Amino acid sequence: CTATMKLYVLSFFFILFANVAAFPGTCKSRRVGGCSVSKATKDDDSERSDDIFDTWDPRLSPHLYPDGLPDTSKEDKEEIEKVGVLLIDHGSRKPASNEFLHALAERYQTSSCCPPHYIVKAAHMEIAEPSIEMGLHSLVDAGVGRIVCHPYFLSPGRHATEDVPRLIEEAKISLGDSISDIPVIQTEYLGSQSDLLLDVIGSMVNTAVRTGPKKQNSDMGFFGEIMRMMDAEIGAEDISS
């Protein structure tokens, strides 16, 4: 039994060293299961993007790798396509209103719900710049492979259902070949998600009820004063939180 075990051990190390010799490059020590195992590396000592043991089994004969190790470098992996997102509102003569949409786009870009390959911009239907065409052009220049336009409107009025889609199509025609191969799609208007909006409205109304002024109950005497003090304390806690 001992002789058989020795034979297995010698066979393992023979195959191991045969594999190492079969691939050009130097060897690098690596700990696997408490044992030191040799690992092939490139001659230029650059690191492989993936673990070499994911594509090479040292127990197998080198003849099973007639073309060498599979190339697992990151350069050969498919690059994730960039997606452009364009938030579109009506546009206003008040700069603060326009700046709000751009701030919202920046917050969305840096939020946890925005994937890292998304590029978010803002545009206005009329009155202010950037226009829809300018917004699409900036996303094309950023190298996106797809564009999603979101009408930032609460109601299904003419602007959200007619004007914005028309201006998007006109912008695509104006931009010509630069955008002809890039799919441009449009989401529903913001107000179409009524269930989510109801949660937001309910939360805002409840906050106003807790923190807003209340009718004075002058006929309740001492207990009315106690209730006013409790309401004031709860309101202070809500503001501090």
C-alpha positions in Angstrom: 0.0 0.0 0.0 2.9 2.4 0.9 4.6 1.6 -2.5 1.4 2.3 -4.4 1.0 5.7 -2.6 4.6 6.6 -3.4 3.9 5.7 -7.1 0.8 8.0 -7.1 2.8 10.9 -5.6 5.7 10.5 -8.1 3.3 10.4 -11.0 1.6 13.5 -9.8 4.8 15.5 -9.6 6.0 14.1 -12.9 2.8 15.4 -14.6 3.0 18.7 -12.8 6.6 19.5 -13.9 5.8 18.2 -17.4 3.0 20.7 -17.6 5.1 23.6 -16.3 7.8 22.8 -18.9 5.3 22.6 -21.7 4.3 26.3 -21.3 6.9 29.1 -21.9 7.5 31.5 -19.1 8.7 31.4 -15.5 7.1 29.7 -12.6 5.5 31.4 -9.6 4.7 29.7 -6.3 1.1 29.6 -5.1 -0.4 28.0 -2.0 -3.2 25.6 -2.8 -4.8 23.5 0.1 -1.7 24.1 2.3 0.8 23.0 -0.4 3.1 25.0 -2.6 2.2 24.6 -6.3 4.1 26.0 -9.2 2.1 28.4 -11.5 3.0 29.5 -15.0 3.3 33.2 -15.6 4.1 35.4 -18.6 7.7 36.2 -19.4 7.1 39.9 -18.8 5.8 39.2 -15.3 2.5 40.9 -16.0 -0.5 39.5 -14.0 -3.1 37.4 -15.7 -6.6 38.9 -15.3 -8.0 35.5 -14.2 -6.6 32.7 -12.1 -4.5 30.3 -14.4 -5.9 27.3 -12.5 -9.4 28.2 -13.8 -8.2 27.2 -17.3 -5.3 24.8 -16.6 -5.4 21.5 -14.7 -1.8 20.5 -13.7 -3.0 16.9 -13.4 -3.5 16.6 -17.1 -1.0 15.9 -19.8 0.3 19.0 -21.7 -0.7 17.2 -24.9 -4.3 18.1 -24.0 -3.4 21.8 -24.6 -2.0 21.8 -28.1 -2.7 25.5 -28.6 -1.4 26.5 -25.1 -3.5 28.1 -22.4 -6.7 29.8 -23.3 -6.4 33.6 -23.4 -8.4 35.1 -20.5 -7.1 38.6 -20.6 -9.6 41.4 -20.0 -8.8 43.0 -23.3 -10.4 40.1 -25.1 -13.6 40.2 -23.1 -16.7 42.0 -24.5 -17.0 45.6 -23.3 -20.2 46.5 -21.6 -22.3 48.7 -23.7 -22.9 52.3 -22.4 -26.5 53.3 -22.0 -27.5 57.0 -22.3 -30.4 58.3 -20.2 -32.0 61.7 -21.1 -34.4 63.3 -18.6 -36.7 65.7 -20.4 -38.9 68.4 -18.8 -40.8 71.4 -20.2 -38.2 74.0 -19.5 -38.7 77.3 -17.6 -37.6 80.9 -17.7 -36.7 80.5 -14.0 -33.1 79.2 -13.8 -33.7 77.4 -10.5 -36.4 75.3 -12.1 -34.0 74.2 -14.9 -31.2 73.6 -12.5 -33.4 71.3 -10.5 -33.6 68.8 -13.4 -29.9 68.8 -13.9 -29.3 68.3 -10.2 -31.7 65.4 -10.3 -29.8 63.9 -13.2 -26.6 64.1 -11.3 -28.1 62.5 -8.2 -29.5 59.7 -10.4 -26.1 59.2 -12.0 -24.4 58.7 -8.6 -27.2 56.8 -6.9 -27.1 53.1 -6.2 -30.0 52.5 -8.6 -27.9 53.7 -11.6 -25.5 51.1 -13.1 -22.0 52.3 -13.7 -22.3 52.0 -17.5 -25.3 54.5 -17.6 -24.6 58.1 -18.6 -27.4 60.4 -17.4 -28.1 63.9 -18.9 -30.9 66.4 -18.7 -32.7 68.4 -21.4 -35.6 70.8 -21.9 -38.4 70.6 -24.4 -38.4 74.4 -25.0 -37.5 77.8 -23.6 -34.2 76.7 -22.0 -31.0 74.8 -23.1 -29.8 72.2 -23.5 -32.5 71.2 -26.0 -33.5 67.6 -26.7 -31.3 67.6 -29.7 -28.4 69.0 -27.7 -28.9 66.3 -25.0 -29.0 63.5 -27.6 -25.8 64.9 -29.2 -24.0 64.9 -25.9 -24.9 61.3 -25.3 -23.7 60.3 -28.7 -20.4 62.1 -28.1 -20.1 60.1 -24.8 -20.1 56.9 -26.9 -23.4 55.3 -25.8 -24.8 52.4 -27.7 -28.4 53.0 -26.7 -30.4 56.0 -25.5 -33.5 56.0 -23.2 -35.5 59.2 -23.0 -37.7 59.9 -19.9 -40.4 62.5 -20.1 -40.3 64.2 -16.7 -44.0 65.1 -16.7 -46.8 64.2 -14.2 -49.8 64.1 -16.5 -50.4 62.5 -20.0 -50.8 65.9 -21.6 -49.8 67.0 -25.1 -46.2 67.7 -24.1 -45.6 64.2 -22.8 -47.5 62.3 -25.4 -47.0 64.3 -28.5 -44.4 67.1 -28.4 -41.6 65.2 -26.7 -41.8 62.2 -29.1 -42.0 64.5 -32.1 -38.9 66.5 -30.9 -37.0 63.3 -30.4 -37.7 62.2 -33.9 -36.8 65.6 -35.3 -33.5 65.6 -33.4 -32.6 62.2 -34.7 -33.2 63.4 -38.3 -31.1 66.5 -37.6 -28.2 64.5 -36.1 -28.2 62.2 -39.1 -25.6 59.4 -39.4 -24.1 60.1 -36.0 -27.2 58.6 -34.3 -28.7 56.5 -37.1 -27.3 53.2 -35.7 -28.1 54.0 -32.0 -31.5 52.9 -30.8 -33.5 55.7 -29.1 -36.4 54.6 -27.0 -38.8 56.5 -24.7 -40.2 55.5 -21.3 -43.7 56.4 -20.1 -44.1 59.8 -18.5 -43.3 60.0 -14.8 -46.9 60.3 -13.6 -47.8 56.9 -15.2 -46.3 55.3 -12.1 -49.3 56.3 -10.0 -48.8 53.5 -7.4 -45.3 54.8 -6.5 -46.4 58.4 -6.5 -49.2 57.6 -4.1 -46.6 56.3 -1.6 -44.7 59.5 -2.0 -47.7 61.7 -1.7 -48.9 59.8 1.4 -45.6 60.2 3.1 -45.5 63.9 2.4 -49.1 64.4 3.7 -48.4 62.4 6.8 -45.3 64.5 7.5 -47.3 67.7 7.1 -50.0 66.4 9.5 -47.4 65.6 12.2 -45.4 68.8 11.9 -48.0 71.4 10.7 -50.0 73.7 12.9 -53.0 72.3 14.7 -56.4 73.7 15.8 -56.2 75.2 19.3 -58.5 73.5 21.8 -59.0 76.3 24.3 -61.9 74.5 26.0 -59.8 71.5 27.1 -58.0 73.5 29.7 -55.0 71.7 31.4 -55.3 68.6 29.1 -55.3 70.7 26.0 -52.1 72.3 27.1 -50.5 68.9 27.7 -51.5 67.8 24.2 -50.0 70.9 22.7 -46.7 70.3 24.5 -46.7 66.7 23.3 -47.4 67.7 19.7 -44.6 70.3 19.9 -42.1 67.7 21.2 -43.1 65.2 18.4 -42.7 67.9 15.8 -39.2 68.8 17.1 -38.1 65.2 17.0 -39.3 64.8 13.4 -37.4 68.0 12.3 -34.2 66.8 14.0 -34.4 63.4 12.4 
